[in-house]
Structures are given as C-alpha cells and as structure tokens.
Amino acid sequence: MFHLEKNAVLSGKLGILSMMIKLIFVENLDCQLKTKIILCLGHSIDACCDNKSYVLETENFDMFLKKNFCLDDAELSSACKYLVHVCLINKGSFDADGNFTEHLNFAPPGSIKEK
C-alpha cells in the first residue's frame, strides 16, 4: 500500500493528474479512455486525499461530470460516481473554505451517500 500512496503523491507533484484532467476534456476522446482516466484519478485520490485539489480546482469539472452522469455509457457514469464518492470520503479537509460542498452538490439524488 505504501507504494500506491507514494506513486499517487508523485503523480500529483509531477503534473500527471493535471494532464489527465485536461485530456478528459477533449471532446472526441473515446468514452472507454475517459472511463479509464476517471478511474485512475479516483484511485489516485483514494491513495492520497491531497490529490482532490487537482479535481476541485479544475474549472467546469462539475459540468463535465454532470454531462457524463446523463450519458448512456454505464461504465463512464459509474466511474464518475466513483470519483465523486472518493472525493466525498474525506470531505472535512475542504470544509474550511466552503468550496468543497459547492463543487460536489451536483451528484444525482440517491447516487452517493455522504459519510
């Protein structure tokens, strides 16, 4: 587990997560590749909660996720739900500025329960 956490921290510091986030905004990118990228982001956030900042600081990321919740691609929709879930797990670290709740208020009703 230590290696996963170390790799997650390193991915954030090297800018890999930021590059992945930019990549999923490419309109003609295949849904399967977007799903893989979102899952990778989720795993990286799960391993190092500081990586949430890369997602939360991305302009229009909430709109991207909202759009993908509504698509017919069940895997992509599930990956987006997983990413939101992982971001909500340690929500308290972002409550100080109030922005965290604002960014994740878009989750479909009943899809994710806060802990």
Secondary structure by P-SEA (a helix, b strand, c coil): caaaaaaaaaaaaaaaaaaaaaaaacccccaaaaaaaaaaaaaaaaacccaaaaaaaccaaaaaaaaaaacccaaaaaaaaaaaaaaacccccccccaaaaaacccccccccccc
